[in-house]
């Protein structure tokens, strides 16, 4: 990377290795330089546009299209009926053909641009409701009923059809150049049985970047989620599986110090809080380009992952995953997640919209806020995030920002994405493409005052395939 950041280096002990296992083909230490100082200043509007626009033909859109992206859950496509799945500014639908094969196709029929969403899936494909044009799951036009007998005009017609794979209870889509299609996604959670997972997606009414930056920002944990971290039993922050000492540290030390390491997948972000006179509480987050996040658990509760996929420039799909590697989720855990526990929200039935949303001020409870039950008075952990992120505007104006040292992780992430855009345009390798780079684990531990640099010198073997 051209510009990189390493903040207040300390040594992290080898005991964290059992909590933090990650893969990296090549690592660079991120150190403060003039580029870092430049990025602490307000972004230029051109930089903000470059990172936030993802329509076809945009630099960031081209980068996103190099990756397998989660499109919808398997539960959302149980049969052949079409499902709308807009992504990266493109209007798309998901269908299953008569063999059960899932496909993601452009929504507009090329005849007169009617929506194929209203069409009927029958033998081998989908028929447009307007004039009966039929397309298979590869995008080929099979039939144009209005053409004369013997006409071969249908052979000249195609619609966009993107490759799909099914992993981890999710249908994934690849929207990039066919000759650059990577191997299927290999995130740890995506390789597990569906019984071990709880996966949801919801629409967030703002650009993907500000939601993703919120997921990488550990400093807001002590503030925005104050109170909630003491009661949530799903996230791996609160509940019976958590050392109460950790909760006290998060609540009392509101000035975490950051250290950042470049990995083959993206970034390792370490937030260090004071635990006692000789120890620190380290909370490690893994960012995997272009939009994936692995969050540190504590205790014996579920592991956590997130993703933020642009629906268009004004909205994104916010994905939440809770999982166990070695056992199924219990019925009680699933029920808690359906009701909005952990990273999830309670949904308005039949929609991707949370019951708490901007139209009802996210169910803000001022008396609860005054009583200190939560710092915001918003009951849902995830909707606390949504409230502040959506309040920044549909696309946050980063030219007005005043960044400080606790924003270093955000700054480095922006720099990484900018560099990835340039590398993609020049044909160089980009982070997070290799499946081996998609298998890190996040971790948290109370340990003596040490740095990530010493950890990197004695790292354990990576996760196996």
C-alpha positions as a printed Julia matrix, in Angstrom:
465×3 Matrix{Float64}:
   0.0     0.0     0.0
   1.14    3.51   -0.77
   0.03    4.96    2.55
  -0.33    2.99    5.75
  -0.86    3.37    9.5
   0.51    1.78   12.64
  -0.66    3.44   15.85
   0.99    3.24   19.3
   2.62   -0.15   18.79
   2.66   -2.61   21.69
   3.38   -6.33   21.8
   0.51   -8.81   21.86
   1.4   -12.08   23.67
   1.43  -15.49   22.05
  -1.52  -16.51   24.25
  -3.8   -14.63   21.89
  -2.86  -17.03   19.12
  -5.42  -19.54   20.32
  -8.03  -16.8    20.02
  -6.84  -15.28   16.76
  -5.91  -17.42   13.76
  -5.61  -15.83   10.38
  -4.2   -16.41    6.92
  -1.92  -14.11    5.02
   0.24  -14.67    1.97
   2.07  -11.38    2.42
   1.88   -8.86    5.28
   3.08   -5.3     5.61
   3.28   -3.25    8.74
   1.21   -0.13    8.52
   3.12    2.9     9.78
   2.24    6.55   10.17
   3.49    8.61    7.22
   2.62   11.77    5.35
  -0.1     9.94    3.45
  -1.77    9.0     6.73
  -1.68   12.58    7.92
  -3.16   13.73    4.62
  -6.06   11.27    4.97
  -6.85   12.6     8.45
  -7.92   15.79    6.76
 -11.36   16.02    5.22
 -11.72   13.97    2.05
 -12.04   15.68   -1.27
 -15.43   15.21   -2.88
 -13.82   13.31   -5.75
 -12.37   10.8    -3.26
 -15.74   10.36   -1.59
 -17.44    9.82   -4.95
 -14.81    7.29   -5.93
 -15.4     5.13   -2.85
 -19.18    5.37   -2.68
 -20.38    5.0    -6.29
 -20.81    1.38   -7.41
 -22.94    1.48  -10.57
 -21.6    -0.33  -13.65
 -18.48    1.36  -15.0
 -17.52    3.15  -11.79
 -14.1     2.39  -10.23
 -15.59    1.05   -6.98
 -18.31   -0.78   -8.89
 -15.66   -2.49  -10.99
 -13.84   -3.52   -7.81
 -16.95   -4.96   -6.16
 -17.7    -6.96   -9.3
 -14.42   -8.87   -8.93
 -15.77  -10.69   -5.86
 -18.43  -13.24   -5.05
 -21.14  -11.3    -3.21
 -24.03  -12.58   -1.07
 -27.27  -12.01   -2.98
 -30.04  -13.66   -0.93
 -30.57  -16.49    1.52
 -31.61  -19.97    0.43
 -34.76  -19.55    2.5
 -35.78  -16.6     0.31
 -35.77  -18.73   -2.84
 -37.44  -22.01   -1.83
 -38.99  -22.57   -5.26
 -39.16  -21.12   -8.76
 -41.03  -17.9    -7.98
 -38.86  -14.87   -8.87
 -37.35  -12.71   -6.13
 -36.05   -9.19   -6.7
 -32.37   -8.81   -5.76
 -31.09   -5.39   -6.86
 -27.31   -5.16   -6.51
 -24.68   -2.56   -7.4
 -27.23   -0.37   -9.14
 -28.51   -3.21  -11.33
 -32.1    -4.44  -11.25
 -31.91   -8.23  -10.95
 -34.14  -11.18  -10.12
 -33.35  -14.61   -8.71
 -35.19  -17.7    -9.98
 -34.95  -21.47   -9.91
 -35.54  -23.48  -13.05
 -37.4   -26.8   -13.15
 -34.24  -28.65  -12.1
 -33.85  -26.47   -9.0
 -30.87  -24.56  -10.34
 -30.67  -21.0    -9.0
 -29.98  -18.14  -11.38
 -29.67  -14.37  -11.13
 -30.85  -12.52  -14.22
 -31.52   -8.97  -15.34
 -35.04   -7.98  -14.41
 -35.97   -6.18  -17.64
 -37.13   -8.17  -20.65
 -35.16   -6.95  -23.7
 -38.33   -6.81  -25.8
 -40.04   -3.75  -24.27
 -38.36   -3.6   -20.83
 -41.23   -5.18  -18.88
 -40.26   -6.72  -15.55
 -39.57  -10.44  -15.57
 -40.4   -10.44  -11.85
 -44.05  -10.84  -12.86
 -43.18  -13.73  -15.17
 -43.8   -17.44  -14.79
 -41.03  -19.96  -14.32
 -41.79  -23.09  -16.32
 -39.8   -25.86  -17.94
 -36.18  -24.7   -18.19
 -36.6   -20.98  -17.65
 -38.85  -17.95  -17.18
 -41.45  -16.39  -19.49
 -42.06  -12.66  -19.66
 -45.66  -11.87  -18.66
 -46.05   -9.29  -21.43
 -45.51  -11.28  -24.65
 -44.26  -14.66  -23.5
 -40.59  -14.38  -24.4
 -38.75  -17.17  -22.6
 -35.22  -17.19  -21.18
 -33.16  -19.94  -19.58
 -30.93  -19.62  -16.51
 -27.92  -18.82  -18.7
 -29.72  -15.83  -20.24
 -30.44  -17.43  -23.61
 -33.72  -16.59  -25.31
 -35.49  -19.89  -25.97
 -38.74  -18.74  -27.51
 -40.43  -15.67  -29.02
 -44.06  -16.74  -29.55
 -44.9   -13.75  -31.75
 -42.31  -14.64  -34.38
 -43.23  -16.61  -37.54
 -42.66  -20.36  -37.56
 -39.06  -21.14  -38.39
 -37.73  -17.79  -37.2
 -34.32  -17.92  -35.55
 -34.4   -14.34  -34.27
 -34.49  -15.62  -30.68
 -30.95  -16.92  -31.13
 -29.71  -13.31  -31.33
 -31.3   -12.33  -28.01
 -29.74  -12.68  -24.58
 -30.26  -11.21  -21.15
 -27.61  -10.74  -18.5
 -27.17  -13.87  -16.38
 -24.64  -14.01  -13.57
 -22.96  -17.13  -12.15
 -24.21  -18.31   -8.75
 -23.08  -20.72   -6.05
 -24.79  -21.82   -2.85
 -22.73  -21.7     0.32
 -23.52  -21.22    4.0
 -27.26  -20.86    3.49
 -26.68  -18.09    0.95
 -26.9   -17.77   -2.83
 -23.79  -15.91   -3.97
 -23.39  -14.07   -7.26
 -20.4   -13.08   -9.37
 -21.03  -10.0   -11.52
 -17.57   -9.38  -12.95
 -15.58  -10.3   -16.06
 -16.05  -14.01  -16.87
 -12.33  -14.55  -17.45
 -11.55  -13.24  -13.95
 -14.12  -15.26  -12.01
 -12.49  -16.35   -8.72
 -12.96  -19.6    -6.85
 -16.17  -19.81   -4.79
 -16.24  -17.99   -1.44
 -14.48  -19.76    1.42
 -15.35  -17.67    4.48
 -15.42  -19.98    7.47
 -19.14  -19.46    8.04
 -19.87  -20.09    4.34
 -18.45  -23.6     4.6
 -20.61  -24.69    7.55
 -23.91  -26.61    7.67
 -26.97  -24.37    7.74
 -27.84  -25.79   11.18
 -24.79  -23.97   12.56
 -25.81  -20.6    11.11
 -28.32  -17.82   11.44
 -28.1   -15.46    8.45
 -30.23  -12.41    7.68
 -30.1    -9.46    5.31
 -31.88   -6.16    5.63
 -32.07   -2.94    3.67
 -30.21   -0.04    5.22
 -31.16    3.36    3.86
 -27.7     4.77    3.26
 -24.56    4.09    1.3
 -22.63    0.92    2.08
 -19.41    2.71    3.09
 -20.71    4.45    6.21
 -22.35    1.25    7.45
 -19.17   -0.72    6.82
 -17.05    1.89    8.56
 -19.33    1.6    11.58
 -18.62   -2.11   11.73
 -14.87   -1.46   11.76
 -15.02    1.24   14.44
 -14.45   -0.24   17.88
 -14.36    3.09   19.71
 -18.13    3.64   19.45
 -18.78    0.41   21.36
 -18.39    2.16   24.72
 -20.73    4.99   23.72
 -23.38    4.07   21.17
 -23.91    0.6    22.62
 -23.47    1.61   26.24
 -25.92   -0.32   28.39
 -26.91   -2.71   25.61
 -23.57   -4.5    25.82
 -24.48   -5.5    29.36
 -27.68   -7.28   28.34
 -27.35   -8.71   24.82
 -27.02  -12.5    25.05
 -26.37  -13.23   21.38
 -23.51  -11.02   20.19
 -20.8   -12.58   22.27
 -20.54   -9.34   24.26
 -23.15   -9.75   26.96
 -24.75  -12.81   28.53
 -23.72  -15.82   30.56
 -20.81  -16.73   28.3
 -18.98  -13.46   28.89
 -16.42  -12.44   31.5
 -18.06   -9.49   33.26
 -14.62   -7.93   33.56
 -14.61   -7.37   29.8
 -17.88   -5.47   29.99
 -16.45   -3.22   32.68
 -13.36   -2.52   30.56
 -15.41   -1.6    27.49
 -17.66    0.63   29.58
 -14.86    2.43   31.44
 -12.02    2.77   28.91
 -13.51    4.88   26.15
 -10.2     5.74   24.51
  -9.04    2.6    22.71
  -5.7     2.74   20.93
  -5.53    1.25   17.44
  -2.99   -0.86   15.64
  -3.54   -2.01   12.08
  -1.99   -4.77   10.0
  -2.35   -5.36    6.29
  -3.28   -8.98    5.48
  -3.8   -10.88    2.24
  -7.54  -10.49    2.72
  -7.61   -6.89    3.83
  -6.89   -5.58    7.32
  -6.5    -6.75   10.88
  -7.61   -4.0    13.25
  -6.64   -4.18   16.91
  -8.27   -1.96   19.56
  -6.45   -1.85   22.9
  -8.12   -0.82   26.16
  -6.65   -0.64   29.64
  -7.5    -3.69   31.75
  -5.32   -3.08   34.81
  -1.85   -1.8    35.64
  -0.07   -4.48   33.6
  -2.67   -5.8    31.15
  -4.77   -4.64   28.22
  -7.98   -5.83   26.7
  -7.38   -6.42   22.99
 -10.32   -6.59   20.62
  -9.42   -7.74   17.11
 -11.6    -7.19   14.03
 -10.85   -8.7    10.63
 -11.8    -6.79    7.48
 -11.85   -8.75    4.23
 -12.15   -6.74    1.03
 -14.33   -5.38   -0.3
 -17.06   -5.41    2.38
 -16.76   -8.3     4.84
 -16.16   -8.17    8.57
 -15.37  -10.78   11.24
 -16.12   -9.56   14.77
 -14.46  -10.73   17.95
 -16.58  -12.85   20.3
 -16.0   -13.17   24.02
 -16.73  -16.17   26.17
 -18.32  -19.21   24.55
 -21.04  -17.46   22.56
 -21.45  -17.4    18.79
 -18.94  -16.12   16.28
 -20.06  -13.08   14.31
 -19.7   -11.89   10.72
 -21.1    -9.03    8.67
 -21.17   -7.82    5.08
 -22.39   -4.63    3.43
 -23.29   -4.99   -0.23
 -24.47   -1.96   -2.2
 -28.04   -2.24   -3.41
 -27.47    1.09   -5.13
 -25.6     4.23   -4.11
 -28.29    5.26   -1.62
 -28.98    1.89    0.04
 -27.18   -1.29    0.94
 -27.86   -4.84    1.99
 -26.66   -5.26    5.55
 -25.85   -8.93    6.19
 -25.56  -10.44    9.67
 -24.26  -13.91   10.52
 -24.05  -15.72   13.85
 -22.5   -19.16   13.84
 -20.79  -21.99   15.65
 -18.03  -23.93   13.96
 -18.61  -27.21   15.75
 -22.28  -27.37   16.75
 -25.77  -26.29   15.68
 -27.44  -23.2    17.05
 -30.04  -23.96   19.68
 -33.73  -23.22   19.2
 -33.51  -20.6    21.94
 -30.62  -18.84   20.2
 -32.46  -18.78   16.89
 -35.55  -17.41   18.57
 -33.53  -14.64   20.21
 -32.01  -13.7    16.84
 -35.41  -13.63   15.13
 -36.53  -11.18   17.81
 -33.61   -8.87   17.09
 -30.84  -10.23   19.29
 -27.19   -9.72   18.44
 -26.49   -8.43   14.94
 -30.04   -9.12   13.76
 -33.29   -7.16   13.79
 -36.95   -8.02   14.13
 -38.39   -7.65   10.64
 -41.69   -6.29    9.43
 -43.21   -9.55    8.1
 -42.59  -10.12    4.4
 -40.04   -7.31    4.11
 -36.34   -6.59    4.6
 -37.21   -3.63    6.81
 -36.77   -3.67   10.56
 -39.71   -3.02   12.86
 -37.52   -0.25   14.28
 -36.64    2.16   11.48
 -36.19    5.83   10.62
 -39.95    6.36   10.26
 -40.49    5.63   13.97
 -37.13    6.97   15.21
 -35.91    3.39   15.67
 -38.3     2.99   18.64
 -36.32    5.54   20.64
 -37.29    5.4    24.33
 -36.27    8.66   26.02
 -37.18    7.53   29.56
 -34.98    4.43   29.11
 -32.21    6.68   27.84
 -32.51    8.94   30.88
 -32.52    5.92   33.19
 -29.24    4.77   31.63
 -30.65    1.49   30.35
 -28.93    2.28   27.06
 -26.93    5.29   25.98
 -29.23    5.98   23.03
 -32.6     4.75   24.28
 -32.84    2.62   21.13
 -33.42   -0.99   22.2
 -31.82   -2.92   19.32
 -28.02   -3.16   19.12
 -28.07   -3.16   15.33
 -30.62   -0.37   15.01
 -28.48    1.81   17.26
 -25.89    1.54   14.49
 -28.49    2.13   11.78
 -29.82    5.25   13.5
 -26.5     7.08   13.53
 -25.35    5.77   10.15
 -28.56    6.76    8.36
 -28.5    10.11   10.15
 -25.26   10.89    8.28
 -27.27   11.18    5.06
 -27.75    8.7     2.24
 -24.11    9.33    1.27
 -22.09   10.81    4.11
 -20.34   14.06    3.18
 -16.8    13.19    4.2
 -15.52   16.6     3.13
 -16.94   17.91    6.43
 -15.29   15.34    8.7
 -12.85   16.15   11.5
 -11.03   12.85   12.06
  -9.05   11.97   15.2
  -6.7     9.2    16.31
  -9.54    6.79   17.12
 -10.51    6.96   13.43
  -7.23    5.44   12.28
  -8.83    2.1    11.43
 -11.37    3.88    9.23
  -8.65    5.92    7.54
  -6.57    2.86    6.74
  -9.6     1.04    5.35
 -10.34    3.92    3.0
  -6.73    3.93    1.87
  -6.81    0.19    1.28
  -9.93    0.47   -0.88
  -8.44    3.34   -2.87
  -5.33    1.29   -3.5
  -7.41   -1.76   -4.44
  -9.27    0.36   -7.0
  -5.97    1.4    -8.56
  -4.58   -2.13   -8.5
  -7.72   -3.51  -10.1
  -7.57   -0.94  -12.88
  -3.92   -1.72  -13.58
  -4.34   -5.49  -13.49
  -2.48   -6.04  -10.22
  -3.6    -8.5    -7.5
  -6.3    -7.23   -5.16
  -6.95   -8.29   -1.54
  -9.59  -10.83   -0.56
  -9.84  -12.67   -3.89
  -7.88  -15.77   -2.9
 -10.17  -18.11   -0.9
  -7.33  -18.72    1.54
  -7.39  -15.04    2.47
 -11.09  -15.24    3.39
 -10.63  -17.47    6.43
  -9.49  -15.32    9.34
 -10.93  -15.36   12.82
 -11.32  -12.37   15.05
 -10.35  -12.54   18.7
 -10.33  -10.77   22.04
  -8.18  -11.31   25.1
  -6.85   -9.7    28.27
  -3.07   -9.76   28.01
   0.13   -7.91   28.98
   1.11   -4.76   27.14
   2.48   -6.0    23.81
   2.04   -5.36   20.07
   0.61   -7.06   17.03
   4.11   -7.02   15.55
   5.32   -9.76   17.9
   2.2   -11.8    17.12
   2.94  -11.64   13.42
   6.39  -13.14   13.91
   5.05  -16.26   15.6
   1.69  -16.76   13.98
   0.14  -20.23   14.09
  -0.79  -22.31   11.09
  -3.78  -20.85    9.24
  -7.25  -22.31    9.21
  -7.44  -25.45    7.11
  -9.51  -25.56    3.95
